[in-house]
Amino acid sequence: MKIGIIGTGAIGCILAKKLSAAGHQVKVTNTRDMATLREIATNLGAEAATLENVVQDVDAIIFSIPFKAYKDLPKNLLQDVPHEVIIMDTSNYYPMRDGELPVLEGKTESEYISETLGRPVLKVFNNILEYTLKYKGKAAGEEGRIAISIAGDNEAHKKVAAELVDKTGFDTVDGGSLSESWRQEPGTPAYCTELNAAELKQALAAAEKGKAPAVRDFVMDKLIHSKPFPSHEEMVATNRSAAAGNLK
């Protein structure tokens, strides 16, 4: 597949490197100057591209940028992109980082992203920590394989996205429609808790609407004020504990 990735932060870089290693043709872009971008792209096994070019002649586009950055993208960025191109959103909303967004009221994070981009999107790769994505992938069928949920309204696109997730070393679970993608947002039992497919299905079903924001903010406050900063294992344990209702 030909894949364009917008953003070379932690998740974007890992996806570019893994998908390129799996044989896909990957283009990446970021807000850095082209010389720096070319160096980053070379290290990832990808091609450097401008924002306008990264969405051209591709089969899939992965947006992996800060939530607050979506509003600053060109309004016509995707206007010439064919509708069969799969659009994926990996972002998560954190008010302390992204600022308060009243426009989110009554919408899931990815519904807001979809409206901002003017295109249907899939929410995927949002409920996995950087360390997990980079180091804990396993071959298909291997015991203890962690699962990632995919939410969206296009079943054909979700199937292709699942194939890409598999190439990165993870199983997939159908997270339902985009309107149900709140079940995998920060603060839910499905968010960054390193579950296998069966466990993730249960976690998605167990999510309680309206409860996640308080859990999300509690976890962030706890992590920020922890000294030393928690290890990866401690972060996963904190997410699991808080999602289970232990906000102390």
Backbone hydrogen bonds, N-H to C=O, Kabsch-Sander energy under -0.5 kcal/mol:
donor,donor_aa,acceptor,acceptor_aa,energy
3,I,1,M,-0.6
3,I,25,Q,-3.1
4,G,60,A,-2.5
5,I,27,K,-2.9
6,I,4,G,-0.5
6,I,62,I,-2.8
7,G,5,I,-0.8
7,G,29,T,-2.8
9,G,64,S,-0.6
13,C,9,G,-2.7
14,I,10,A,-1.8
15,L,11,I,-2.6
16,A,12,G,-2.4
17,K,13,C,-2.4
18,K,14,I,-2.7
19,L,15,L,-2.8
20,S,16,A,-2.0
21,A,17,K,-2.1
22,A,18,K,-1.3
23,G,20,S,-1.7
24,H,19,L,-2.2
25,Q,1,M,-2.5
26,V,24,H,-0.8
27,K,3,I,-2.9
28,V,47,E,-2.8
29,T,5,I,-1.7
37,L,33,D,-2.4
38,R,34,M,-2.7
39,E,35,A,-1.6
40,I,36,T,-2.2
41,A,37,L,-3.1
42,T,38,R,-2.5
43,N,39,E,-1.7
44,L,40,I,-1.0
44,L,41,A,-0.6
45,G,41,A,-0.7
45,G,42,T,-1.0
46,A,41,A,-2.9
47,E,26,V,-2.5
49,A,28,V,-2.0
54,V,50,T,-2.4
55,V,51,L,-0.6
56,Q,53,N,-1.8
59,D,2,K,-3.2
60,A,2,K,-1.5
61,I,86,I,-3.2
62,I,4,G,-3.0
63,F,61,I,-0.6
63,F,88,M,-3.2
64,S,6,I,-3.0
64,S,62,I,-0.7
67,F,92,N,-0.6
69,A,66,P,-1.8
70,Y,66,P,-0.5
70,Y,67,F,-1.2
72,D,69,A,-1.2
73,L,70,Y,-1.6
77,L,74,P,-1.7
79,Q,76,N,-1.3
81,V,78,L,-1.4
85,V,82,P,-1.6
86,I,59,D,-2.2
88,M,61,I,-3.0
88,M,86,I,-0.5
89,D,122,L,-3.2
90,T,63,F,-2.2
94,Y,92,N,-0.5
97,R,94,Y,-1.6
98,D,94,Y,-3.5
99,G,95,P,-2.3
104,L,101,L,-2.1
105,E,102,P,-1.8
107,K,104,L,-2.7
112,Y,108,T,-1.8
113,I,109,E,-1.9
114,S,110,S,-2.6
115,E,111,E,-2.2
116,T,112,Y,-2.4
117,L,113,I,-2.6
118,G,114,S,-1.7
119,R,114,S,-1.4
122,L,87,I,-2.2
123,K,151,A,-2.6
124,V,89,D,-1.9
124,V,122,L,-0.7
133,L,129,L,-2.6
134,K,130,E,-2.4
135,Y,131,Y,-2.7
136,K,132,T,-2.2
138,K,169,G,-2.7
142,E,139,A,-2.2
145,R,142,E,-1.1
147,A,195,L,-3.1
148,I,171,D,-2.3
150,I,173,V,-2.2
151,A,123,K,-2.1
152,G,176,G,-2.6
155,E,153,D,-0.7
158,K,154,N,-2.2
159,K,155,E,-1.8
160,V,156,A,-1.6
161,A,157,H,-2.6
162,A,158,K,-2.2
163,E,159,K,-1.4
164,L,160,V,-1.7
165,V,161,A,-2.5
166,D,162,A,-2.3
167,K,163,E,-1.6
168,T,164,L,-1.0
168,T,165,V,-0.8
169,G,166,D,-1.5
170,F,165,V,-1.5
171,D,146,I,-2.2
173,V,148,I,-1.8
175,G,150,I,-3.1
175,G,173,V,-0.6
180,E,177,S,-1.2
181,S,178,L,-1.3
183,R,180,E,-2.1
184,Q,181,S,-1.7
185,E,182,W,-1.3
188,T,185,E,-1.7
190,A,183,R,-0.5
191,Y,188,T,-1.6
192,C,127,N,-0.8
192,C,190,A,-0.8
200,L,196,N,-2.9
201,K,197,A,-2.2
202,Q,198,A,-1.6
203,A,199,E,-2.3
204,L,200,L,-2.7
205,A,201,K,-1.9
206,A,202,Q,-1.8
207,A,203,A,-0.8
207,A,204,L,-0.7
209,K,207,A,-0.5
211,K,208,E,-1.8
212,A,208,E,-0.6
214,A,211,K,-0.5
215,V,211,K,-1.2
216,R,212,A,-3.3
217,D,213,P,-2.5
218,F,214,A,-2.0
219,V,215,V,-2.6
220,M,216,R,-2.3
221,D,217,D,-2.2
222,K,218,F,-2.3
223,L,219,V,-2.6
224,I,220,M,-2.5
225,H,221,D,-1.8
226,S,223,L,-0.9
235,M,231,S,-2.1
236,V,232,H,-2.3
237,A,233,E,-2.2
238,T,234,E,-2.3
239,N,235,M,-2.3
240,R,236,V,-2.4
241,S,237,A,-2.6
242,A,238,T,-2.8
243,A,239,N,-2.2
244,A,240,R,-1.2
245,G,242,A,-1.8
246,N,241,S,-2.2
247,L,245,G,-1.4
248,K,246,N,-1.0
